[in-house]
Amino acid sequence: MKLTNEGLKDRKAWEEKGYKLPEYDREKIIVNTKENPVWLHFGAGNIFRAFQANVVEELLNQGVMDKGLIVAEGYDYEIIEKYNRPCDDLSILATLKADGTVEKRVVGSIVESCILDEENEKEISRLREIFRAPSLQMISFTITEKGYKTRAYMNKVVGLLLERFNAGALPLSIVSMDNCSHNGDKLKEAVLDIAKEWFKDGKCETDFIAYLEDSSKVAFPLSMIDKITPRPDDTVKQMLIDDGVEDAEPIVTTKNTYVANFVNAEETEYLVIEDLFPNGRPALEKGGIIFTDRETVDKTEKMKVCTCLNPLHTALAVFGCLLGYKTIHDEMDDEDLKKLVTKLGKEEGMKVVVDPKVLSPDKFLDAVLTKRLPNPFMPDTPQRIACDTSQKLPIRFGETIKAYRGNSSLTTESLKVVPVVLAGYLRYLEGVDDQGNVFEQSPDPLLNELKELPAKDVLKRKDVFGVDLYEDTMAKRVLEIYSNMKGVGNVRKELEAV
């Protein structure tokens, strides 16, 4: 069972092992797409293969779309050279369900892979050709927020946009699908900064900048994306090998990217996009992607980040480190921690949740608590989630405190879990777990600075908590709980008392 066009000709072998296969004429889709490209995506990573490519796969199977995806990689070219092309751009998606079952599918919607390398004439010429195509409706990105700050990457993208401008100022939507706040604005700022520099250097005219700033020509929609796609998992790898799939061993590139012919991911996923597409767009709503207005995208992000997911993650990260846990799903088997995050979301967060209407906060939170966090196939670690906690607390907890203070029918006195989590963070800063063992805290730009401060002074930091905790009794209560948490076994006692 070799994952190539040739290997898939023996459909029976794959289907007998439980794999869903493409139900469309892939050769025809490849021709259609190369002649009239519609969607080019930058970032050939796991979330793209598990989410966007799978949505398009569904729509190709249904006959809703007749063109596939083109992917371009601008950072780690080995992904294309060592995985995409040897596999004819095919991919195996292993969807890891909370009940322990695995759904296996061969995804064929990615029909061409490109390398964003200006020094390789063949590669960059093909990308320029795609950007000149009147049919191109959108380019999208999953390159992480850091990617927009990488001058070399963005320079290459702006070069391709200039190509499209020179081909007749053709319309296009430029969609960030990265998991960061106001992602479309960040991407637009990065693109315009470079274009303006180019103008100063005589590389373009002001009409190119005007083109990028004209939303009827070029749009930068906001989006909210949510799906967990960890590194290739050893259990999944072994399952595929046992099925007879060849070459399932992951490759580690020289840039330390883990890539395999399969991707494993949770089943829950959300993608909400501001509906700004000056050249039209595919009917992706038929594949579950939600298109709405800018304000609603903002609300879905606030729902997730301030209430329904991220605060729960941070609480589990802090206490996971203090209690010696190595996976998030194991923490959800701990009745005290499960009770803590359930109360944090359902009792405290829900009173001030921002309801975007297009997604139900209650259903979103239920999926987090019953499917996502307890999923044994999701080997996420509290140590990873604890990275940069000082940067996350203002939005994940400060916004809830602000909302309680700003609501005449609520008081922060009724918050019982939030102060426990903030006290847990103070205890985490000590670097000693609940058994008295020293542990290494996760990377954080303020870690060394905060560790040296007395707890009462840490709580004065508005840049860390997003609010003045001394404005009411919040700081006093946090310090009392923190004092109770000192000593062996006392973190556990405080959690039991929640």
Secondary structure, 3 states (H helix, E strand, C coil): CCCCCCHHHCHHHHHHCCEECCCCCHHHHHHHHHHCCCEEEECCCHHHHHHHHHHHHHHHHHCCCCCCEEEEECCCCHHHHHHHCCCCCCEEEEEECCCCCEEEEEECCEEEEEECCCCCHHHHHHHHHHHCCCCCCEEEECCCHHHHHCHHHHHHHHHHHHHHHHCCCCCEEEEECCCCCCHHHHHHHHHHHHHHHHHHCCCCCHHHHHHHHCCCCEECCCEEEECCCCCCCHHHHHHHHHHCCCCCCCEECCCCCEECCEEEEECCCEEEEECCCCCCCCCHHHHCCEEECHHHHHHHHHHHHHHHCHHHHHHHHHHHHHHCCCCHHHHCCCHHHHHHHHHHHHHHHCCCCCCCCCCCHHHHHHHHHHHHCCCCCCCCCHHHHCCCHHHHHHHHHHHHHHHHHCCCCCCHHHCCHHHHHHHHHHHHHCCECCCCCECCCCCCCCHHHHHCCCHHHHCCCHHHHCCCHHHCCHHHHHHHHHHHHCCCCHHHHHHHCC
